[in-house]
Amino acid sequence: MVCALSFSVAIMKGRTVRIIVHEPSDWDKGNLFGTVISDRGGKKLLVEVGKYLLQLVPRNENETFKPLMQYYSVMVDGVFLDEDGTVMDGGIYGSVTID
């Protein structure tokens, strides 16, 4: 089982993803593009988006990011982190795909 987790991490790290923001409804910054810098066992992705870090978790409790490897999208909740890893105000709901 440990080998499978390591394999998943190696595949996701460095991948470019596209995040389509559905909420907040007044989002006017368009799609977000970033690079996966960390995969926490398929349950959390840490994505570098410009100068920000965005932590993504699957919206559905029993889902993982595995469908991304088959080029499907995953519905996510996301929060922006500051340089210390502290959660900043606000968050997003959207979908993520490998770009």
C-alpha positions, -999 to +999 in steps of 0.1 A: +000+000+000+029+024+008+042+019-028+009+029-043+009+061-023+044+069-033+036+062-069+006+086-068+027+114-053+054+111-079+028+113-107+009+143-095+039+164-083+049+189-110+017+185-130-001+216-143-038+218-133-066+241-144-091+251-117-125+264-128-140+284-100-178+280-095-181+299-062-178+326-050-204+336-076-187+370-081-153+355-090-140+376-119-104+363-122-112+335-147-097+300-145-067+294-123-036+275-136-010+261-112+015+235-105+010+207-080+038+209-055+025+183-030+000+155-030-011+143+004-021+107-004-047+117-029-067+135-002-051+170-005-033+188-032-011+218-027-010+239-058+012+269-066-009+295-084+013+325-093+027+338-059-001+320-039-005+285-026-039+269-029-049+238-009-075+216-026-096+188-011-122+167-030-157+181-024-171+146-018-159+129+014-150+095-002-134+109-033-097+112-041-077+129-069-072+096-087-097+105-115-073+133-126-049+107-139-076+096-163-081+132-173-114+135-155-122+165-133-127+165-096-150+188-077-130+206-050-130+230-021-100+252-019-084+276+005-055+300-001-025+298+022+000+325+030+038+318+029+036+304+065+009+279+055-018+297+074-053+297+058-062+331+044-098+345+045-121+332+018-121+301-003-133+286-035-155+258-048-148+245-083-134+217-104-098+208-112-084+189-142-049+182-154-041+207-181 
